[in-house]
Amino acid sequence: MMKKCLDQLGFLPADFLLPKQEDMTPWSVVACDQFTSQPEYWERVEQFVGDKPSTLHLILPESRLGTDREAASVREINETMTKYLSEGVFQTLEHSLIYVERTQANGKVRRGIVGVVDLEQYDYRPGATSLIRATEGTVLSRIPPRVAVRKDASLETSHIMLLIDDPLKTAVETMGSQTAEMKPLYQFELMEHGGSIAGWQVTKEQEAQLAEALTMLADPAVVAEKYHMPDVPVLLFAVGDGNHSLATAKENYDRQKRTTPRDQWDTMPARFAMAELVNLHDDSLEFEPIHRVVFDVSPEDLVQKLLLWYQGAFQGEGEGHQIRYVFGEEQGVVTVPHPKAKLEVGTLQNFLDEYIKAYGGRVDYIHGADVTRELGQQPGNIGFILPAMEKAQLFPTVMAEGVLPRKTFSMGEAWDKRYYLECRKIR
């Protein structure tokens, strides 16, 4: 009964692979889409890891995209996966969920449950009504490089985080008082200011508890009362981090379906993708804005074009969306009155998309205001500092209006992102 329920909800146990090595710190590295404009971070990680078994050798840091290392890196990743499997690097944890406690560098503890997502119940397209949905717009150009890694891969590891809206903390947090009943799996320090992490194997009885709690959260009557939205399709799992990775897994699965008989779809490893389930109301979870830096432009021209792009836009603070910028020694604000977008990030992104299309330049999405200022002050660059959104608005906004503008928010600082750790066979 429990397994059937989890099947229907789209979040299930799986066979996980954990490394046998005693020193786990070199094994676990941060999400590939972090520190993309700070190659020195990844250089330090490479030096620290060296030739030791590590998830660094199983992923493609996005700082390498578009470089002469990209194609060679993809080949090396697939070869390393095969090597790790053949050389017995892993031990197998069969049909399990993993309860995780991540102590961040600031001392706060984030709790989660690692399982797999049924990609049949996930849709990243705008207007989706599936149980599992993207929260932000998906940049389709970011999917092909990831597909290139995954399409021939024998393993997956994941930095995907799914969010549930559980203010009473009935699902994930209840596991924290039950670790004495679980089998300990790992406990170690994470590199590069990542804090530490510990994991336990969830018991079958606890899986049943989780299924019951998630079933209640997915009850249409409960959802309608919680959000005061009758007849709105239930959103149970919102993708908080790693949407492009999950979209890549979906694309890879859809490609395999085209050459696989329908009666075999249920047992295809590619149908599922690993993710960690986290409560939106976890005390450690803070929504941080994702700022923008535009490279290889004339900052003065870009600001003038922004003022002309929106009717009535003016320099200085006022009523409307305030777009804060920095370049060279300059800091300023452009106010856009009566904005059509719900959030400042939407107002800015709509303009930047058209500006870059017409005049060139390149935009990067930056975690941390200090880094944004530092990069924005370099010649030919301009940084935009954006405000954070309230996390309590996430679920009702996505349910009512669809996906937010891409790269609207980040959950914590870059070093607080999920580190790769568990692996799973996908072939």
N, C-alpha and C positions, 0 to 999 in steps of 0.2 A: 504493500500500500504506500509506504514512504517513498520508495524508488519511483513509483508511478507518479506520485505527486511532484517530486523534484523534476522528473521528465517534463511534466506539463508546465512547470514554472521556468524551465530553460536554464537552470543552474544545477550541475550534477557533480558527483564524485568522479574521479578518474584515476588511471594508473600514472603515478608521478615518478620521476627519476630524480634522485638526490645524489650528489657526489659523495664518494666514500672518504675523501681526504679529510684529515683532522683539522688542518688550517683552512678554514672556509673564507677568511677575509679576502684573499686574492680571487676567489671564485666569483664573488658577487659584485657586479658593477651597476652603476646607475642607468636609468632609461636612456636609450640611444638618441632621443630628441632633446636632450639637455646639453647646455654649454656648446651650442652649435657655432657660436661666434667666438669661442674661447678654445682654440685648438690646443693651447698649452695644458688645459685640464686633461684632455685625452692623452696627451704626451706623457704627463705624469702617471696616469693610470697604466699606460703601456710599460713604462719603466718599472713600476711597482710589481706588475703581474709577471712580466718577463715571459718565460716559456711554461709557467705553471698552468695546469688546467684551470680554465676560467671562462665565464660567460662572455668575457670580452672577445674571445675567439669565435663566439657563436652569433654575434650581432654585428650590424653595420652602423657605427655612430654616424649621425647625419652630418657631422662636420666633414666627413669624407665624400659626401654626395657631390658629384660634379667634378671630382678631382681625378687625377690619373691613377689613384689607388682603388677607385670604386669597383671596376670589373674584376681586378685581381682579388679584392677582398671578398667578393661574393663566392668566387671559386674556393678560396681558402676556408670560408665559413662552412660550406658543404663538405669539404674534405675533412675538416676538423670534427664535424658531427659524426661522420662515419668512423673516424679514428677513435673518438671517445666511446662510441658504442662497442667497437670491436676490442678495445683494450680494457674493458671492464671498469671504466671510470665511475659508473653509476651503480646504485642499488635501487631496487624497484619497491615502491609503496603502492600496493594494489588497491584499486577501487576505494579511494579515500578522499576526504576533505582534510585540509590542513588549517588549523587555527594559528594565527600569527599575531604576535605583539611586537610592534616596531617602536623602539624608544628613540625619538628624534634627538638631534643635537641640543635642542632647547629643553630636553627633559620630559616633554609630553609623550604619551604613549598612544599610538594608533593601533586599533584592533581590526583584524580582518579575517576572512575565511577564503582560502584558495580552493578553487574548483574549476570547472569548465563551463563555458557558455554554449548552448545549442544555437548554432548560427541560423537555423531555420526560424528562430524566434527573434532575430536581430535584423534591424533595417536602419541604415544611416541616411536614407534619402529624406529630403524635406517633405513634411506631410505624413510621415510614417505613423502607424498606429499600433505597432508591434509592442510586445511586453518589454523588449530591450531596444533602446533607441540612443542615437547620438544626442548630445546636448548642444553641440556646436556644429557649424557648417564644416563639411568634409572637403578638403582641398584635393580634388581628383588627381592633380599632377603629382601628389606625394605618394600615391598608391603604387604606380608601376615600379619604382626602385625597390620597394618593399616586396612586391610580388616576385621580383627577380631573385630575391633571397629565399623566399618561402616556397616557390613553385617546385624546386628540386630538393628542398630540405627534408631531412629525416627526423629532425627534432624541432620543437618550439620551446622558447622560454618567453616570459611575458612581463611587461610593465603595465598591463591593462588594469585599471581599477573601476569596478562597477559600484554605483551608489544606490542605496535604498533610503527612502524617506521614512525613518522609524524613530520618531521623537520619544517614544516610550522605551526604546532600546530593548526590544523583545527578542531580537534575532542574534546579532553578532556579539553584543556585549555580555549576554548571559553565559557565553562560553568562558569568559575570564575567570569566573568563580568555580569552574569545573576542570581546571587543568590537572588537578591531582588524579583525575580519572583517565587522563589521556596519556599516550606514549610520547615522551619527549623526542624530538627529531633533530633539532639543532639550536644552538645559541652561540652567537659570536658578534664581534665588532665589525661594522661596515667601514670601508675605506672612505677617504675624502669627506670628512665631516658628516657622514651618513648616520651616525649614531650606532645603534645595535639592533639585533633582531633575534627573536626566539620563535620556534614553531613546534606544534604538537599535532599528533594524529587524532582527529575527531572520532569518537566512538559511534557505533550504529544508533545507540539511543539518542545521542546528541544530534545526529543527522535528522532523526525523526522530529526532535524539538525544532530544529531549523526549518524543516519542511512545514511544520504547523504554523510557525511564526510568519513565514513568507506567504503562505496561503491566506492568512488573515490580511496581510498588507495588500494582497492582490484582489481581495473581495471587492467587486464593483460597488456594493452598497457602502462599504467602509471608505473607499476612495471618493465617492460622490459626497459623503458627509464631511470628510477631512478637508477637501478643497472647495466645497460648495459649487461643484461642477457636475450636475447630473448628466448622464449619457455621454461622458467623455471617455474614450478608450483608455484602459488602465495602462499606466507607465509604472512598471515594477522596478526595473533596473535602468538607471541612466548612466551612460558612459562618462565617467569623470576624468579619466586619464587614459591615453592610448587609443583614442578613437580611430586613428589612421591605421594602427596595427590591427585592430579588430576588423576594420573595413577591408584590409588586405587579406585577412583570414577568410572573410566572406567571399571576396573575389576569387581566391584560390579554390575554395569549396565549390563555388558555382562553376568554375572551369572544369573541375573534376566530375561534377554531376553530368556534364554534357557527354562524357564518354563512359559513364557508369550506369548500368541498369537501375531503374528506379527502386526495385526491390532490395538493392544493396545500399541505398543511401543511409539507412538507419545505423549501419555498422561501419561507415566510413570514418576513419580517424580524423579526416579533414573537416568533418561536420562540426567539430567542437574546437573551441579555442580557450586557452587557459586565461583566467582572470582572478583578481582578488576582490572579494565583496566587502565593502566598507559602508558603515552607516554615515549618511550625510550629517548626522547630529553627533558624531564622535567628537569628544571635547578637543581633540588635537587638530581637528580638520578646520583649517582656515582658508578662505578663498582669497587668493592674491590676484591682482590684475596682471595681465600679460601686456607688457609695453611693446612699442614698436621703435625700431631704428631703421631709417632709410639710408642706404649707402649709394655713393656715386651720383649725387645730385647737387644742384645749387640750393642750399637751404633757404636763402632769401627768396629765390624764385618759387620754391615749393610753398612757402608761407603765403606769398602774394596770390598764388593760384588757389590756395585754400580759401582765402578771403573772398575771391571772385566766384568760387564754385558754389557757395551757399548764399542765397539772397539774404541781405541784411547782416552777414557776418562782420564782426568788427574786432579790433585789437582790444584786449583788456577783459576783465571779468564782468559778467552780466547775467541776465536771465536766459537760460538755455543750456546747451551743452558747452562746457568749457574744455577746450583742447589745449593742453599744456605742452610746450615744446622747449628744447634746448639744442643749441648748436654753437660751436666756438665758445665765445664768452657771453652769448646771448641766451636769455631765458624769457619766455613770454607766454601769453594765453590768447587764443582765438576763441571767441564766443559765437556759437551758431544758435540764433534764436529760433523757436518753433521747429525743433528738429522732427523729422519723420521717424527716424530710428528710435528705439526704446532706450538704447544705451549709448554713451559717448563712443565706445569702441565701434559701434555700427556706423555712426556719423563719420568717424575718421577713416575706417576701413573702406567705406564706399568711395570716398574721395581718393585714397591712396591707390586703389585698384585702377581707377581711371587715369590718374596722374602717371603711374608707371607705364601703363599701356601706351600713353601718348608721348611721354618724354623720357622714358627709360628709368634706370635705377633698380635697386633691389631692396626688398623689405625683409627684415628678420624679426622674429618674435622673441622677446627678451624677458626672462624672469629676474626681477630685481631692479628697483629704481636706480640704485647706485651704478650698476653695470650699464644701464640705459644712458645715464648722464655721461659716463666715461666714454662710451662708444659714440654717443651723439656729438660730443665735443671735438671729435677727430675731424680733420679736413674732409670736406665732401659728404659729411653725414649730418643727419638731424634725428634727434630722439624725441619720442612722444611719451609722456608720463600719463598713464590712465588710472582712473579710480577703480576700486574693487566693487563687485556687486554683492548684495546680500545673499548668502547661500540658501536661506529659507525660501527665496523666490524661485529657485531653480526648477523644481518639479512643476509647480503650477504654471510657470511661464512657458516651459517646453510643452506642457499638455495643451495650453490654450493657444500658443502662437507658433509652435514648431521650434526648430533648432535656432540657437543663438548665433550671432556672427562668429566666424571661426576665430579661435584663440581669444575667447572672451575672458576666461578666467583660468587660474592655475591653483591647484590645491597645495599650498605651502611653497617653500623655497625650492630651488632646483635640487639641492642635496637631500631634500625630504621626499623626493619622488621614489616610486617603487624601484627597488634594486632587483635585477634578474637573479633568480636563485633556483627554483624548481624547473625541471624540464619535463617534456612529454613527447612520446613518439607520435608523429603525424603521418607516418607511412608504414 
